[in-house]
Amino acid sequence: MACTHCHLQKKTIHGILGILLAMALAISLVACGDEEATTEDVPVSLDEAQNAYESGDFEGAAADLEALVADNPEDLEVRRSLALALASQGDNEGAIEQYLAIVESDPIDHASFYRLALLERVIGLSLEAATHLESAVDLLPRDASYRDELARTYAQLGRYMDAAEQWGTVLADENLKDEGRVELLKLQAEAYVNAKEYDLAEQSLEAALMLAPNDEALKARLETFE
């Protein structure tokens, strides 16, 4: 009887251990499942999204950044990155929407005004582009790129004297290299021609020829004023 009792006791203990082991295994599986779900639910970081963008995965970067914007619409740095990712895919309207939100929240962000304007000009919104480039110039008056693009936009709008004036401001920079100066003088001259200010156009071309005396195209253009 004692042996039988011992046998039953061991069997019972083994049974209990088996149940406990099964329970432990089940808990472990549930925990792993929760961990996997949690990992999948964790949003990507801004750094990871930017790395995707820099590696050329614009679509993946945009998707991740859109999720980040949805979670935190006030994060302008995320919106700036999203605008770049959208523009890189050719989604100019989507990028414009982001830049509009950015400059509304940060009205001194001259770089976003500039990028917004260039995208607006691409899709034919030259009037809006001029307004936003004017904001960029007001915020950073010495930036030659901002003024040059504003001048080009004015020219598109038929505001030729305004365009010539903007190029004139850029030309006033003594540090401007001769090659760039010549090109801007040519553009300024054409703006004057379109404004029917032929004497001013001739002056611009003569100034350009002084810097590029071997430029045959310049010589030929000047001859048309004789």
Summary of the structure (lengths in Angstrom):
residues: 226
radius of gyration: 33.3
end to end distance: 132.4
largest distance: 132.4
contacts: 647
relative contact order: 0.05
helix: 80%
strand: 0%
